[in-house]
Amino acid sequence: MRAISFPILVLLVGCTAAAPTTQSASRSGQDEKAPKTKDTSRGDGDKKLADAAPAAKTRPASADYITMSPLKDKPWYTFKHPGLPGGKWTFRMPEHGFYTKEKGSTRLPHSAAWETAPDGRKIVLRFGVPKEKKKEFALDYWGKATGGRDTIDFELSIKNVGAEQWGYKKMTLFCLQSKDANTFWDYDAKRTFIRKGGKWVTVNEVVEGKFKSHRMVVIGVTRKGGADGKPDRLVAKVSEDGRFVLGLVVDNAGTVSFNFQKRVSCIHSNPGWGRLKPGQEATVKGRIYLFEGTLDDLWRRYRKDFGVKARPAQDRASP
């Protein structure tokens, strides 16, 4: 099948690094690196970002591009494209945030503040609580997302604004939900894939058709294109009719996970932030792919976009 041609990792300001450049499949290919940490007293998300969505001189809304709409005070948004399957999709960037209390970690309140470009192609996120609350939570975050013709580039930055080094998860579960697109629902996990050993493998094969009662599956992954024997960080789904492919990748994912329910089957990418010291921050970048084509089309685009080196065992076409 022929892939829809889009210029553009879902495949999310004041961040430590810029999001991947939006470009077409034939011209994409910028390397993605694991997040870097740094000590800084700036970029705490309180200030309006320099690259926030402008109020004027933006490109008019176009049916050629994915557009996004934030979900109130949550760090989540919906997106849609009239040429792609389904109505609205939902991306949680991320689904959960945590902070430490005396008896363990507690979920952060939903207090996201958004800015949206008039054409809906760019959205900017920050943690919308007072500085005192950020100190209490020992956390600040900010991020952004840009819609392309068949991709969304996103990034999220977090900063330790507390007095102690972090030793637990802070922001996790980047969740992509098919929502209205029932052609991507996949209760039996037979159209949901990881890449391992040079080929695509269904999650059903990974668990040998046996699911726990909650039907969640978690798999450790690598950033090395599968060269170390672990599955690659890219996860994918194929539509019921086989015409469309969906991909999600976060550059420093440590695990990927899946939730196979009757109606909605989510795919997740879970970044590893590291043990940030006070004043340090880290940024993760990702991309969502959604286009008409094949899994092998997705693999070729991903390798080019994220700088995964060619290896004969990894690059051969799937049987």
Secondary structure, DSSP 8 states (H G I E B T S, - for coil): ------B--------SS------BTTT----------EE-SS--S-S--TTS--SSS-----TTS-EEEE-TTSSEEEEE-TTSSSS-EEEES-SEEEEEETTEEEE----EEEEE-TTSSEEEEEE-S-HHHHHHHT-EEEEEEEE-SSEEEEEEEEE--SSS---S--EE-EEEE-TT-GGG--TTSSSEEEEETTEEEEHHHHTTT---TT-EEEEE-BSSTTTTSS-BS-EEEE-TTSSEEEEEEETTEEEEEEEE-SS-EEEEEEE------TTEEEEEEEEEEEEES-HHHHHHHHHHHHT----HHHHS---
